[in-house]
Amino acid sequence: SITTYLQIGEWYYDTNSIWTLDYPPLFAYMEYILGSISKLIDPAITNIKNHDYAAWSCVAYQRATVLIGDFLLFFALSKLCKALSLSKKTFTLLLASIQAFTGLVLVDNMHFQYNTILFSVFFLSIAYIANEQFIIGALFYTVALCMKHIFVYTAPGFLAFYLKYYILQNKKLSLTSISNLIKVGSCIVFTIFISFSPFIMIALREKGLEPIIQIFRRLFQFKRGLLHSYWAANAWAIYSFTDKVMLLLKGNSIGSKKNTSAGGVTKETGFDVLPDITPMICNGIVIGCTLIFILKCLIFDKRVDSKYGDTEKVFVRKQKAKSLIRYCIVANLIFYNFGWQVHEKAFIIVSLLTIMYYVINQSQEEYNEKGTGRSDIPNDILITLSSLIVTVGSLTQMPLIHDYRDYLPKIMLFITYTLFVTFFLFNKKRPNLIISFYVIICLLLDFNEVFKKQFTRIEMIHKINERYPFLSLMLFSVINSMCTQIIFILLFI
């Protein structure tokens, strides 16, 4: 962490490394603590000039810190299972399905990030809400948000849930509603204030808002362009691909015009045939879909309350937890599908929440005979949809590990995990044929991307790779984007 050698006021201005600080303050504080501890192991780790420092002591320490998330995940999921009275067998299945999730292992243990820690804090918020401790749940959600701003994607889901089950408990505004709104609002505002307080003090000292504004410049870098260098599997990947196809049909070369979205770099994107997309357009679509979604949740979604009596208390808690998780899945998909500069890792939370939803839903089988425990989605459709979401979430992270020396562990991890969830989580006797065909195509594209510099014997493929170096990644993203559209349409409607 280079922040160890900087004053706190310099953290969000520093450009010594290309890996600038673009996470909220609570994550920066965590980096500062980890950096401070690292000096006891190897002082060179935090030397601001050692951008490419890769000594064994550095790698071992950084990899060890990632494992903190595994312990936090165990605690968060055990708390959730306890709140919902899930069995030890169910807890073990849930823990294994999430902790061994291919996408999460790839980005944390191989790509090296701290997503497991962040998701653990987020899952703690769901656990406390499932236990009807709504204020503590809001506190942990805000902490997660102040560690990684990507959790703003799930904010509409939390808003819809809190309005439905905490603020408007009797389906109308009352003094209790106002009181609950003040309590949860105060909790959120206070947590954010504490998180930003050092920077607020700097702003007061300098008599200006520039230090706060600079943080948000780093968090929301609109000048990076619509698409990430490796396209996220969302609607804009299909949009950009369509633009390139239309340009080719006009007889022009892809690289001759302004659409540079497949250039492998992150920058502002223009389109040659289709209209350009601006942050305002993205935000307008996201806000419109979010408002429709929240109104749909509040008006048309069936409310689960205590009408079943004390004996059905656990069932009611499970139903409420499923509602919160489902709201968060759809809200995240809205931002992921139409947001500006979306990263492919944003789909991981959709997959993990889907696993959580599926496990909780399957634990309610004992209520099915009473007609009260049925899922909002028929079980056979839920299995297929969940399987597709988990597969997309795993596959979309594969290109992040692009070194051919890492290919074998990457592919073995994917295959092993896919077989595990197919036979043990979803209890299927054989994989879905359509999903299997989709997986094979994606794996072939990824294989070509990883080995195209080493594997040049097939002349035709070599020429295509030479002329269109980003074609494999482009097709990979577009195929996954098509699956994302199917998932989004089925869940949004």
N, C-alpha and C positions, 0 to 999 in steps of 0.2 A: 504494500500500500504506500504509494508515494506521498499520501497525505500526512504521514508521520513527520515529514520534513517541511511541511508547509503550515503557515498560520491558517486558522479555520476560515478566515475571510478570503483566502486565496484558493480554497478547494475547488470552487465551481468556476474559477477563471483559468486554472492551470492548463497548459497545453504542451507540457514537456513530453508527454506520451500521446500517441494516437488514441489510446484507450482513456478518454477523458471521463470524469465523474459525471454520469448522467442518471444517477439514482437519487431518490429522496434522502433527506438528512439522516433518518434512523439507520439506513444501510451504510451511509458514510461513517457514522459513529462506530458501527460494527467493524468496518474495514480499519478504522483507526485503532480499535482495540486489538484486532488480529495483527495489525502491523506493529503495534507496540510490543506484543508478546513475541513476535518473530525476531526481534532484536536480541532476545535472550538465546535464540537458537543459531542465528546467523545474521549479524548486523548488515551484511551486504544485501539482504533481501529487500530492505527498504531504501537502499541507495537510489536516489532520484535519477542517477545516470545509468543504472543497470536495467535498461528496458528489456533486454533479452537474457537476463540472468536466469540460468537453468541448472544451477548446482543441485546435487542430490538432496542436500539439506533443504533447499527452497522448495523443490517439487514435493518432497515427503511431507513437509510442514503444510503446504497449501492443500495437498490431497487429504491430509488428516483433518483439516478444518472442515472439509466438505462433509465428513462423517458425522459432524455435530447434528446435521439435519436428519440423519437416520434415527438418532435418539429422540429428537423432538417429534418426528413423525410417529414413532411408536407411542409416545405420550399422548399426542393429539388424537390419534385414532382409538386408543384405548379409552380415552375420556368420552369420545363420541359413542362408542359401543356400550359403555356403561350407562350413558344417559338414555340410550334406546333399548337397554336390556338385551343386547345381542349376545349370543353365546360365544364361548371361547373359540369354537370352531369357526364361527362367522368372522370373529375378529382376526383370526390367523389368516383366513382367506382374503379379507379386505386388506390387511397389512401387506401380505405377499404380493397381491395384485397391484397395489400402488407403489410399494417400495421397489419392486423389480420392474416397474413399467419401463419399457425400452427407451422411450423418449426422455424420461427423467434421468435414467442412468447415463444416457449419451451426453446430455447437456451438462450434467453435474460432474460425473466421474471421468468423462473423457474430454468433453469440450471445456470443462472446468468452470462451473458457476455454482451459485448457492440457492438454486430454486427450491430444493427440498426444505431448507430452513424457512424460506418465504411461504411455501405452501403449508408447512406445519403450523405457522402462526395463523394463516387463513383458516385452516381446518379447525383450529382451536375455537375460532369465532363461531363456526357452525356447531361445534360440540356444545358450547355454552348456550347457544340459542336453542338447540335441541333439548337442553336441560331446563329451558324456560328461564334462563338467566340472561335476559335481553340486554341489559346495560353492559355486563361484562363481555357479552358477545359483540356488541357494538365497539367496545374498547379494543378488543383484539383485531377486529376488522380494520379499524382505523390505524392500528399499529402496522398491520400488514400493508396497508395503503401507503403509509409513511416510510415503508421500507422498499416498496416497489410499486410505482404508479400504474403498472399494468392492471392492478386490481380494481382500478376505476372502471374497468370493463364489466365487473360484476355489480357495481354500485346500483344500477337500476333494479337488479334482482333483490338486493337487500332492501331498497326503498319500497318496492312493491310488497315484500313480505312484512316489513315493519308497519306499513300503512294498514295492511289487511289484518294482521294478527296482534299488533301491539298498540298502535295509536288508535285505530278505529275498531276497537274490540267489539263494540255493540253495533257496528255498521253505521254509526253516526257520530258526529262531533259532540263531545261532552267535556266537562271539566277534567275528567280522568284522561281523556284523549289529549287535552292541552298539556296536562301535567306530564304525561308520558312523552309527548313531543319535546317538552323542555328538558326532560331528563336525558333522553337519548341525544338530543341536539347539543346539550352542554357537554356531554361525554365526548362527542366527536370533536367539537371545537376546542375543548381543553387539551385533548390528546395532540391535535395538530399544532396547537400553540406551543406546547412543551417541545414537540419535535423541532419546530422552527425557531424556538426562542433564542438560541445563540445568534442566528442570522438576523432576527428581529432587533436584538440589542445592537448589532453592528449597524443596521439600518438607522436606528435611532441616534447612534453616535455620529454617523455620517450625515444625518438629517436628509435622508433620501431613501427611496424604495429600490434603488439599483441593486443592492445585494440580494433582495428577494426576487426581483425580476430576472436576475441572472440565473438563479436556480431553475426557474420555469423555462428559461431559454434552453437550458441543458436538458430538462426533462421532456420538453415538447419541441423537437428540432424540425420545424416545418420545412426548412430549406433543404432537408435531406431528400425530399422528393416523395412521390406517392408510393413507390415500391422500394422495398429493401433490395440489396444487391442480389440476394437469393430470394426470389419471390415467395411471399407467404401464399398458401393455397387458398386465396379468397377471390372475391368477384373481380378485383382489379387485375389479377393475373390473367383471367379469361379475357378481360377488356383489352389489356395490352397485347395479348397473343392475337386477338381478332384484328387489332390495328396492324400488326405485322403481316398477317395473312392477306389483308386487304391491300396493303402496300405491294406485296409480291404479285398479287393478281393484276395490279396496275402496271406491272413490268418493271418495278423499281427494286433496287437492292436494299435489303434490310438496313445495312450500315450506312446508307448514303443520305439518310434524312435525319430529322431531329429526335426520333424515338430511340433513345439510348438505354432503355430500361433493361436490356439484356447485355449490357456491357460489363457486368460483374462489379460495378462500383455503385456507391450510394450517392446519388445527386438528383437534382431536379429533373423531372421527367416530362417530356412533351410527346404528343402523339401526332402522327403524320396524316392519318385519314379521319379518325374519330376525334370528337371535341376533347380538348384538354380538361383534365380533372384538377380542381383546386381544393385546398383545405376546406373552404367554405362549402363546396358541394359535398365533400365527404361528411363534414359535420352536420350538414342539413339532412342527409339521408339517415345518418346515425340517430340524430335527435328525433326525426319523424318516426322511424321504426321503434325507437325506445318509448315514445309517448303512446303509440298504438299498443305496444306490448304491455305497458303498465296498466293502461285502461282495460285491456283484455283480462289481465290478472285480477283486477279489482272488481270488474263487473261480471265477467262470464265464468271465471274460475270458481269452482265449488269451494265453499268455506268449510273447513274441518274444525269442529268445536267440541265441547264436552258433553254433547247430547248422548254419547254412548255410555256415560256414567264412569264411575271410578274404576270399574273392572276393565274398561277399555282405554285407560289412561296411556298405557304404553303404545297402543295402536294409534291414538291421536297424536302423540309425540312423533311417531314414525311418519305419519302422514304430513305433519307440519314440516318435518325435516326434509321430506321428499319435495314438498312445495318449494322450500327455500333453495334446495339444490337445483331443481328444475328451472326456477326463475333465473338463477345465476348462470346456468348453462346457456339458456336462450339469450340473456343479456350479453354474455361474453361473445356469443356467436354474432350478434349484431355488430359489435365493435370490430371483431376480427374480420368479418366479411366485408365491411364497408369503410373501415377506419383508414386514416392516413399513416403511411409508413409503418404498417403492422409487421411485427416480427413473427416468424413461423413458430417460435416457442409459445406464443399466446394460445395455441391450440392444445397445449399440454393440459392446462387447467380444465378444458372442456372434457378431455378424456378421463382425467382423474375424478372429476365430479360425476361423470357418467358411471364409472365403476362404483362409486359410492352409492349413487342412486339405485343401481341395479342390485347391489348386495342388500341394501335396506329393503327394497321391494321384495326380493326373494325371501327375506326373513319373515314376511307377513303371510306366508302360505297358509298358516293355521287359521287365518281369518277368511280365506277365500270361500270356504263352505258357508259362511254366514252372509256372504255377499257384500262384506264391508271392506275387504282388503284388496280388491282388485286394483290394478295399476291404471293410470290414466291411459296407458298404451297396452294393447293386448300382449300377452307374454311372448308369443312367438315373434311378433314384430319387434318387441323390445329387445329380445336377444339378438336379432339380426342388426338392428339399428345400433345397439351398444357395441357389437362386434365391429361394425364399420367405423364407428367413432374412435374406438381404441386403436384400430389398425391405422387410420389416417393420422392419429396423434403420434404413433410410433414412426410411421414411414416419413412424415414430413420433417423429422429431425435427422434422418439418415444422412443427407448431404452435408450436414455440419461437420461430420467426421469424414474428411475427404482425402486423408493420407492413405495410400494403398497399404502401408504397413499395419494400419488399424482395421483393415477391411474384414479380416477373418473374425476377430472378436466381436466386431459390430454386427456382422451377419449372423453369427452364432447366437448372440444375445437376442436378436430379433426373432429368429426361428424358435429358440427355446421358449421365449416369453409367449409368442403367438400360440404355440402348442399348449402351453400351460393354461392360458385363459380360455382356449377353445374347449379343452377337455375337463378342466376343473372349475373354472369360474362360470362358463356358460353351459357346462354339462352337455356338450354336443358330441355325437359319435364320430362326426367327420366335419372338416372345415366347409364353409359355404363355398360353392363352386365359383360363383360370380366374384366374390371377394378374393378368392384364391387367384383367379385370372388377373384381377386388378393388381394384386400384390406382385405377381410374377413380372408383369410389364414394368412396374415401378422398380423392382430389383434389377432388372436388365438395364434400365436407364441409369440407375445408380452405379452399376458395375461399369458401364461404359464411361461414366463421368470420372470414376476413381482411377480406372486403368487406361484411359485413352492415350496417355503419354508413354505408357509401357507397352501397350498392346496395339501394334501398328501393322500386323500381318494382313488383315483383311483390307484391301486397298480401298474399296468403296466406302466402308465405314470411316477409314482414316481420312479420306478426302472430305467427307461430310463434316467430321470433327474439325478439320483444318479450316474449312470455309465458314462453318457455323459453330464456333467453340462453345456457345452457351445453349445449344439446341437441346441437349439432354436435360439440363436443369429446367429449361423452359417447359418442355413436355412433361417432365416430372411434376412441376408445380401445377400445370394446367389440368392434368389427369386428377391430381388430388383436389384441385379446386372444384372440379365437377362433382366429386363425392361430397365436398363441403356444401355445395348448393343443394344437393339432395337432402342432406342432414338438416340444413337451415330451414328449408321449405317445410319439411315434415314436422319439425319442432315449433316453428314460428306460428304455423296455422293451427 
